[in-house]
Amino acid sequence: MKKISCSKDVDALLIEISNDAIAYAEEDGQVILHYSADDKLVLVEILDFRRFMSEESVASMFAA
């Protein structure tokens, strides 16, 4: 299952890779990787994502 969503409150883009429970996370700059207990990637968070996208792209994401 893949699901992409964004949060207006914290300016984060969330990419859900699987439905597994999150056991731990690793942060590297603007990216937080969330893993399951068996080290499977579950969720990717990109913080301050507006910095990487045009205003038109951001507006269309929030309009959907």
C-alpha positions as CSV (number, residue, x, y, z in Angstrom):
1,M,0.0,0.0,0.0
2,K,1.3,3.4,-0.9
3,K,-0.3,6.6,0.2
4,I,0.9,10.2,-0.1
5,S,-0.4,13.0,2.0
6,C,0.7,16.3,3.3
7,S,0.3,18.2,6.5
8,K,-0.4,21.9,6.4
9,D,0.2,22.3,10.1
10,V,3.8,21.1,10.1
11,D,4.7,21.5,6.4
12,A,5.5,17.8,5.9
13,L,5.0,15.4,3.0
14,L,4.2,11.9,4.2
15,I,4.7,8.8,2.0
16,E,3.2,5.7,3.6
17,I,4.9,2.6,2.2
18,S,3.2,-0.2,4.2
19,N,0.7,-0.7,7.0
20,D,3.2,-2.3,9.4
21,A,3.5,-0.8,12.9
22,I,6.3,1.8,13.3
23,A,9.0,0.6,15.8
24,Y,11.6,3.3,15.3
25,A,12.7,6.2,13.2
26,E,15.9,7.7,11.8
27,E,16.3,11.3,11.0
28,D,18.7,12.7,8.3
29,G,18.2,16.4,7.8
30,Q,14.8,17.1,6.4
31,V,13.9,13.4,6.0
32,I,12.6,11.0,8.7
33,L,12.5,7.3,7.8
34,H,10.2,5.2,10.0
35,Y,10.8,1.4,10.2
36,S,9.0,-1.6,11.5
37,A,10.4,-4.0,14.1
38,D,11.9,-6.1,11.3
39,D,13.6,-3.1,9.7
40,K,11.1,-2.7,6.9
41,L,10.5,0.9,5.7
42,V,7.0,2.0,6.7
43,L,6.8,5.7,6.3
44,V,8.9,8.6,4.8
45,E,8.4,12.1,6.1
46,I,9.9,15.0,4.2
47,L,9.9,18.1,6.4
48,D,9.7,21.7,5.1
49,F,8.8,20.1,1.7
50,R,7.5,23.4,0.3
51,R,11.1,24.4,-0.1
52,F,11.5,21.7,-2.8
53,M,8.2,22.3,-4.7
54,S,6.7,25.2,-6.7
55,E,3.8,27.1,-5.2
56,E,1.5,25.7,-8.0
57,S,2.4,22.2,-7.0
58,V,1.8,22.8,-3.3
59,A,-1.5,24.5,-4.0
60,S,-2.8,21.6,-6.2
61,M,-1.9,19.1,-3.4
62,F,-3.9,21.0,-0.8
63,A,-6.8,21.5,-3.2
64,A,-7.3,17.8,-3.7
